[in-house]
Amino acid sequence: MIALVFVTCLQASPDVCQEHSLLFQEQMTPMACLMNAQPHLAEWKATHPDWRISSYRCGRPEQFGKSA
């Protein structure tokens, strides 16, 4: 399992930010996760137009304090 963790900030208030995560059940490397992240981030962005994605990263869920 691998996690895509991304930080979003309100466009109107850039200091208001939140962290989100998507867990992928497939066996993939962090590099494969990064290469496949764009469509998932675009889908999230399409449903949250007032927010911008400021950063994202991939890794094992426990690296980010996320439980599987």
FENMOMO-V259799 format. One record per pair of residues at least 24 apart in sequence whose C-alpha atoms are under 7 Angstrom apart, sorted by the first residue. I is the first residue (numbers start at 1). GAP is how many residues later the second one is. Records with the same first field share a line. If there is no record, write none. Layout:
# FENMOMO-V259799
I->GAP + GAP
This chain:
# FENMOMO-V259799
1->24 + 25 + 26 + 59
2->26 + 56 + 57 + 58 + 59
3->55 + 56 + 57 + 58
4->52 + 53 + 54 + 55
5->51 + 52 + 53
6->47 + 49 + 50 + 51
7->46 + 47 + 48 + 49
8->43 + 44 + 45 + 46
9->42 + 43 + 44 + 45
10->40 + 41 + 42
11->39 + 40 + 41
30->28 + 29
33->25
34->24
